[in-house]
């Protein structure tokens, strides 16, 4: 073999080696391996996955903008792989939005995930609805309608408002009653949104009563008059049967068909409270403090759900909030909050708070939000296997303020909480990795505002005082308005910009 042939052979095998070396590097790079020049070895990198609202954002790692090609349109998330294991500052930014950030740890072969990143806008286009003097408002769960109460001198009124058409119709007027002062009661919409129950108090003797209004005719009947019962409380609609409702008189639970009120029947006696789920009726029996389940018409034999009572039965005024037969919340007038949980860890009662003002299950029943005047907390009823993983029976404080917190409620993703504090509407995430991002949504002109996050039309409704000192109704699209929603819910109110 002459020198020329030797040179060609060496050149050929050099190309072969370079080809396979390059192919190995490319394949390794595609699978997340990166060469570390300090250590002189290949390291299997980690990844970061982020799903954001809004979708069009800039993602930064330690101040370096990540390429836009990392956006995955299959699940509308950003996936950045091949990151050296270590600690980073992750930032999500978008024009005219507040910045979200966390210090994160990236581990070899693992994707660090953030599936519910929400940025709030610096300012929102606000819709103003002509509704001076509004007291409280209640959104229909099935239709995009709101019922609101007004008190003008001695006249107590209820009106129905359609945010889509801006039409307002008065359906109720009484000059001898006022709206209930019980913060745990509201106007109750029928499942078909054709009738409402209005809780009220009579001026002269402060006796509670309920008025049932048929919306298309404004026909009104008094629950006290058609039942001849006293000490009325807890009026609710039957979830399945049209024109049928429940109510309590003293410690008895009644069921009444408004088309045949003379045929009212007792469903349960000696109870403290009851609740309705889409499938069954539950009631809290006294004096033992046991929860039972029965059918809506009360014809089924009661099924015992709990085998014991909450520990503190010295105050048996417990109201129950039922997700299902395995998850029940108990809250009494002393603000003691218990949960009954039948989960993977067994069946148990747990006291969650001795000063709770309210609680709300997430839609999937895996989390419970509860609060008092100054603190918001979350309890995990079931194990949460999405990052960050949380265990069943885990109690997690969310935030704490020295001044009063109000209007606490879940957002649609059940990973954020909305509330009002110090004349501001605030949004806070429950993800406690590094720190919780808390952002101001809106600034308000007083601390008496009411707030409802309506999932039906993706709007945030709230009240605010006008120049005459009267509350009026406003709304913003929250967290943002999408093209899909624009076609179904066009803007119809007077629009201003509010920070």
ZAMARGU-4260 file (C-alpha; in steps of 0.2 Angstrom, whole numbers, plus 5000, padded with zeros to 4 digits):
<rodrens>
0) 5000/5000/5000 | 5008/5016/4995 | 5007/5033/5004 | 4992/5039/4994 | 4982/5024/4998
5) 4986/5025/5017 | 4981/5044/5017 | 4965/5040/5009 | 4961/5026/5021 | 4966/5037/5036
10) 4955/5051/5029 | 4940/5038/5026 | 4941/5031/5044 | 4943/5048/5051 | 4926/5053/5042
15) 4918/5038/5049 | 4923/5041/5067 | 4918/5059/5065 | 4901/5054/5058 | 4898/5042/5072
20) 4904/5054/5085 | 4894/5068/5078 | 4878/5057/5077 | 4881/5051/5095 | 4882/5070/5100
25) 4867/5074/5091 | 4857/5060/5097 | 4863/5063/5115 | 4859/5081/5113 | 4841/5077/5107
30) 4839/5065/5123 | 4845/5079/5134 | 4863/5076/5137 | 4875/5091/5138 | 4894/5092/5138
35) 4901/5100/5154 | 4918/5107/5149 | 4922/5110/5168 | 4920/5092/5172 | 4924/5085/5154
40) 4909/5073/5154 | 4892/5072/5147 | 4878/5076/5159 | 4860/5071/5157 | 4850/5087/5158
45) 4834/5092/5165 | 4819/5101/5159 | 4806/5114/5163 | 4788/5114/5157 | 4776/5129/5159
50) 4758/5132/5155 | 4753/5150/5156 | 4739/5162/5155 | 4741/5172/5143 | 4749/5159/5131
55) 4760/5172/5122 | 4774/5175/5134 | 4793/5177/5136 | 4801/5164/5147 | 4818/5168/5155
60) 4831/5157/5164 | 4843/5167/5174 | 4839/5182/5163 | 4842/5173/5146 | 4827/5172/5134
65) 4822/5155/5130 | 4818/5151/5111 | 4800/5153/5106 | 4801/5136/5097 | 4800/5128/5114
70) 4781/5131/5114 | 4771/5115/5112 | 4754/5118/5104 | 4748/5101/5108 | 4746/5105/5126
75) 4748/5124/5125 | 4764/5124/5136 | 4782/5128/5135 | 4794/5114/5137 | 4813/5118/5138
80) 4824/5103/5139 | 4843/5100/5140 | 4845/5111/5155 | 4861/5108/5166 | 4855/5102/5183
85) 4856/5117/5196 | 4847/5132/5203 | 4839/5145/5191 | 4828/5160/5192 | 4813/5157/5181
90) 4803/5172/5175 | 4788/5173/5164 | 4784/5190/5156 | 4772/5198/5143 | 4769/5216/5138
95) 4756/5225/5149 | 4756/5210/5161 | 4764/5208/5178 | 4779/5197/5179 | 4779/5180/5187
100) 4795/5172/5194 | 4802/5158/5205 | 4819/5152/5210 | 4818/5134/5204 | 4829/5118/5205
105) 4832/5108/5189 | 4837/5089/5191 | 4844/5077/5179 | 4831/5068/5169 | 4817/5076/5177
110) 4805/5090/5171 | 4801/5103/5183 | 4783/5108/5179 | 4772/5123/5182 | 4755/5120/5175
115) 4745/5135/5181 | 4755/5151/5179 | 4744/5166/5178 | 4749/5184/5175 | 4737/5198/5179
120) 4736/5213/5167 | 4742/5230/5172 | 4725/5237/5168 | 4708/5230/5163 | 4694/5236/5151
125) 4680/5238/5164 | 4662/5236/5159 | 4650/5248/5169 | 4632/5243/5172 | 4619/5255/5177
130) 4614/5248/5194 | 4615/5262/5207 | 4610/5257/5225 | 4615/5238/5223 | 4616/5229/5239
135) 4621/5211/5235 | 4621/5201/5218 | 4620/5183/5214 | 4625/5175/5198 | 4614/5161/5191
140) 4624/5145/5190 | 4616/5139/5173 | 4612/5155/5164 | 4622/5172/5162 | 4610/5181/5173
145) 4612/5190/5190 | 4599/5194/5203 | 4603/5209/5214 | 4594/5217/5229 | 4592/5236/5232
150) 4586/5246/5247 | 4579/5263/5243 | 4572/5271/5258 | 4558/5259/5264 | 4557/5249/5247
155) 4566/5233/5246 | 4568/5227/5228 | 4575/5213/5218 | 4580/5215/5200 | 4586/5203/5187
160) 4601/5209/5176 | 4606/5201/5159 | 4625/5206/5156 | 4623/5202/5138 | 4609/5213/5134
165) 4610/5225/5148 | 4592/5222/5152 | 4586/5225/5170 | 4569/5219/5176 | 4562/5222/5193
170) 4553/5206/5199 | 4550/5210/5218 | 4545/5225/5228 | 4541/5225/5247 | 4540/5240/5259
175) 4539/5230/5275 | 4554/5219/5272 | 4573/5220/5270 | 4586/5208/5263 | 4592/5195/5276
180) 4607/5200/5287 | 4614/5182/5287 | 4630/5182/5276 | 4628/5164/5273 | 4611/5165/5264
185) 4609/5172/5247 | 4596/5173/5233 | 4594/5155/5227 | 4592/5152/5209 | 4581/5137/5203
190) 4591/5124/5193 | 4581/5130/5177 | 4584/5148/5182 | 4565/5151/5180 | 4562/5156/5199
195) 4572/5163/5213 | 4570/5162/5232 | 4573/5178/5241 | 4578/5178/5260 | 4571/5193/5269
200) 4567/5200/5286 | 4551/5208/5291 | 4554/5226/5298 | 4542/5226/5313 | 4547/5210/5321
205) 4563/5204/5312 | 4555/5188/5307 | 4563/5178/5293 | 4553/5174/5278 | 4556/5168/5260
210) 4548/5175/5244 | 4547/5164/5229 | 4547/5174/5212 | 4543/5167/5195 | 4554/5177/5184
215) 4544/5178/5168 | 4528/5184/5177 | 4535/5192/5192 | 4522/5182/5202 | 4527/5181/5220
220) 4522/5169/5234 | 4527/5170/5253 | 4534/5153/5260 | 4526/5157/5277 | 4509/5160/5270
225) 4509/5144/5259 | 4516/5133/5273 | 4509/5141/5289 | 4526/5137/5297 | 4536/5148/5309
230) 4555/5150/5311 | 4559/5147/5293 | 4577/5144/5288 | 4588/5136/5275 | 4576/5137/5259
235) 4584/5128/5245 | 4578/5121/5228 | 4577/5103/5224 | 4591/5100/5211 | 4581/5087/5201
240) 4563/5092/5202 | 4556/5108/5195 | 4546/5119/5207 | 4551/5108/5222 | 4560/5116/5236
245) 4566/5112/5254 | 4565/5122/5270 | 4567/5120/5288 | 4555/5126/5302 | 4562/5125/5319
250) 4572/5108/5318 | 4562/5099/5305 | 4566/5098/5287 | 4551/5099/5274 | 4549/5096/5256
255) 4536/5106/5246 | 4530/5106/5228 | 4524/5124/5224 | 4511/5117/5212 | 4503/5107/5227
260) 4509/5116/5243 | 4496/5107/5253 | 4505/5091/5251 | 4521/5096/5260 | 4530/5082/5269
265) 4543/5081/5283 | 4559/5073/5276 | 4568/5073/5293 | 4566/5079/5311 | 4578/5085/5324
270) 4591/5091/5313 | 4603/5105/5314 | 4606/5108/5295 | 4606/5099/5278 | 4614/5100/5261
275) 4610/5095/5243 | 4622/5087/5231 | 4617/5082/5213 | 4613/5065/5218 | 4606/5065/5236
280) 4601/5074/5251 | 4611/5074/5267 | 4606/5080/5285 | 4614/5082/5302 | 4604/5073/5315
285) 4603/5079/5333 | 4607/5076/5347 | 4620/5062/5341 | 4627/5073/5328 | 4627/5060/5314
290) 4625/5063/5296 | 4612/5053/5286 | 4609/5052/5267 | 4592/5050/5258 | 4584/5053/5242
295) 4577/5070/5237 | 4559/5064/5239 | 4563/5056/5256 | 4556/5039/5251 | 4572/5030/5253
300) 4577/5023/5271 | 4590/5035/5278 | 4608/5029/5276 | 4620/5033/5290 | 4636/5041/5283
305) 4646/5045/5298 | 4648/5034/5314 | 4652/5048/5326 | 4650/5067/5329 | 4663/5081/5328
310) 4672/5082/5344 | 4665/5099/5350 | 4647/5096/5351 | 4644/5108/5365 | 4638/5120/5351
315) 4628/5109/5339 | 4623/5123/5327 | 4634/5114/5314 | 4630/5118/5296 | 4636/5105/5284
320) 4644/5107/5267 | 4644/5091/5257 | 4654/5086/5242 | 4649/5068/5243 | 4647/5055/5256
325) 4665/5054/5259 | 4669/5072/5261 | 4659/5083/5272 | 4663/5100/5281 | 4655/5105/5297
330) 4655/5124/5303 | 4646/5130/5318 | 4641/5147/5325 | 4657/5147/5336 | 4667/5146/5319
335) 4674/5129/5323 | 4677/5120/5306 | 4679/5101/5305 | 4681/5090/5290 | 4675/5072/5289
340) 4686/5063/5276 | 4685/5045/5270 | 4701/5044/5260 | 4716/5032/5257 | 4723/5036/5274
345) 4707/5030/5283 | 4691/5038/5289 | 4693/5053/5301 | 4687/5069/5308 | 4699/5084/5308
350) 4697/5101/5316 | 4704/5113/5303 | 4701/5130/5312 | 4693/5137/5327 | 4689/5154/5319
355) 4684/5150/5301 | 4671/5161/5292 | 4669/5150/5277 | 4675/5136/5266 | 4674/5130/5248
360) 4678/5113/5239 | 4687/5113/5223 | 4677/5106/5209 | 4685/5089/5209 | 4684/5088/5228
365) 4702/5086/5231 | 4705/5103/5239 | 4696/5113/5252 | 4698/5132/5254 | 4694/5140/5270
370) 4697/5157/5278 | 4695/5169/5293 | 4696/5188/5294 | 4715/5188/5292 | 4721/5171/5285
375) 4718/5160/5270 | 4722/5141/5270 | 4720/5125/5260 | 4717/5107/5265 | 4721/5093/5253
380) 4707/5080/5254 | 4715/5069/5242 | 4733/5066/5236 | 4738/5079/5223 | 4750/5070/5211
385) 4754/5085/5199 | 4769/5095/5204 | 4771/5101/5217 | 4764/5085/5225 | 4754/5086/5240
390) 4748/5073/5252 | 4731/5068/5258 | 4727/5077/5275 | 4740/5090/5272 | 4735/5108/5278
395) 4744/5122/5270 | 4743/5141/5275 | 4741/5152/5259 | 4743/5170/5266 | 4740/5181/5281
400) 4736/5199/5283 | 4734/5211/5298 | 4719/5220/5290 | 4703/5211/5285 | 4702/5199/5270
405) 4685/5197/5262 | 4677/5189/5246 | 4688/5174/5247 | 4685/5161/5232 | 4693/5149/5220
410) 4697/5153/5202 | 4693/5142/5188 | 4709/5132/5189 | 4707/5129/5208 | 4726/5133/5210
415) 4723/5152/5213 | 4713/5161/5226 | 4704/5178/5223 | 4701/5189/5238 | 4699/5208/5242
420) 4710/5217/5255 | 4715/5235/5258 | 4704/5242/5243 | 4712/5229/5231 | 4706/5213/5222
425) 4721/5201/5224 | 4726/5185/5216 | 4737/5172/5224 | 4744/5155/5219 | 4744/5141/5231
430) 4760/5134/5223 | 4772/5137/5238 | 4788/5132/5229 | 4801/5146/5233 | 4787/5159/5236
435) 4769/5162/5231 | 4766/5175/5217 | 4753/5187/5223 | 4747/5200/5211 | 4735/5215/5212
440) 4720/5213/5199 | 4711/5230/5202 | 4711/5244/5214 | 4695/5249/5222 | 4688/5265/5230
445) 4682/5257/5246 | 4682/5241/5256 | 4664/5236/5255 | 4665/5229/5237 | 4657/5212/5233
450) 4666/5200/5221 | 4660/5185/5211 | 4671/5176/5199 | 4658/5169/5186 | 4665/5154/5176
455) 4650/5155/5164 | 4656/5170/5155 | 4674/5171/5161 | 4670/5188/5170 | 4674/5194/5187
460) 4659/5204/5193 | 4661/5217/5207 | 4653/5231/5216 | 4661/5248/5219 | 4654/5265/5225
465) 4650/5278/5212 | 4652/5297/5214 | 4635/5298/5224 | 4642/5285/5236 | 4630/5271/5230
470) 4636/5254/5225 | 4635/5249/5206 | 4640/5234/5197 | 4655/5232/5185 | 4664/5217/5177
475) 4681/5213/5168 | 4686/5198/5158 | 4697/5188/5170 | 4711/5182/5168 | 4710/5187/5150
480) 4698/5188/5136 | 4700/5175/5122 | 4695/5175/5104 | 4683/5161/5107 | 4674/5170/5121
485) 4673/5186/5111 | 4661/5178/5098 | 4649/5172/5112 | 4650/5186/5124 | 4652/5203/5115
490) 4655/5218/5125 | 4639/5228/5128 | 4642/5239/5143 | 4651/5255/5144 | 4669/5252/5144
495) 4683/5260/5154 | 4700/5256/5159 | 4704/5252/5177 | 4720/5249/5186
</rodrens>
